[in-house]
């Protein structure tokens, strides 16, 4: 039985992302691109919001699950036909997006809109992960990064709106 406190789970999640070649700065760069035309933003602020999203228990669970599935498929640990479906990231396989939506939904409709945009346009590290297909399995990883970025962008937008209205925002 594993008993991890939130700090340990958070650190494990950051390390799991790094093991997949995903840095916090990579995700923050996407948040910056999404928000630069709408709110005053810096890369440091974007990283702060990415890290806040990654501290949420729902996010931690989704990220660790997604990365574990990609890893298991890379190792050939699933039975057919699901092994090949995930490995090829078949177009009508949507479970990767559904899992990612558990993160996006924490921050509302702006997050959902951003996620849809990122899923189609694949900017930054999302595009890099997508292009690794064939060499490694990134079926869940690319969507998970898009979800984290979309949620962080939404969180940033919400916090900016609250600041404009003179309120504190700590979600």
Secondary structure, DSSP 8 states (H G I E B T S, - for coil): -----HHHHHHHHHHHHHHTT--HHHHHHHHHHHHTTTS---HHHHHHHHHHHHTSHHHHHHHHHHHHHHHHHHTT-S-TTHHHHHHHT-TT--HHHHHHHHHHGGG-HHHHHHHHHHHHH--THHHHHHHTBTTB--TTHHHHHHHHHHHHHHHHHHHHHHHHTT-----
